[in-house]
Amino acid sequence: MLRLVVSRQTVSKWETDQTVPDLTKTKLLCELYRVSYDQLISGNTVGGDWTSMDSAADEIDWTAAWSRKYPILATYQGLHGIRAYREQITALCGRCQEQLSLSEADTFLILKDLLYQEYQSHNGK
């Protein structure tokens, strides 16, 4: 697991441009957020406002990032029959979006939350 080992005060100073991370921390930040050094220091994809944070989040390869903790995410695409599940999920997304008059993003968020609730119920939470 990647750890930066910095205090919240240090992060606050980075965010308010009082200081900048040293090269070692910068490298770790690039690895953590899966962005290039240029992207990190230019502020084009990582910044202090929600718009730039959303932009940075959109550029992160979340499957690769979560694969470190959950290795199945790196390999499930090769499982026999997985394509059929994707097709069923695609159809479900379309029906949900149409029947509930939702945006595409809202549809995905709701279905993701429903899957999480199902996961929680199977784990007794």
Secondary structure, DSSP 8 states (H G I E B T S, - for coil): -------HHHHHHHHTTS----HHHHHHHHHHHT--HHHHHHSSS--SSHHHHHHHHHHS-HHHHHHTT-THHHHGGGSTTHHHHHHHHHHHHHHHHHHHT--HHHHHHHHHHHHHHHHHHHTT-
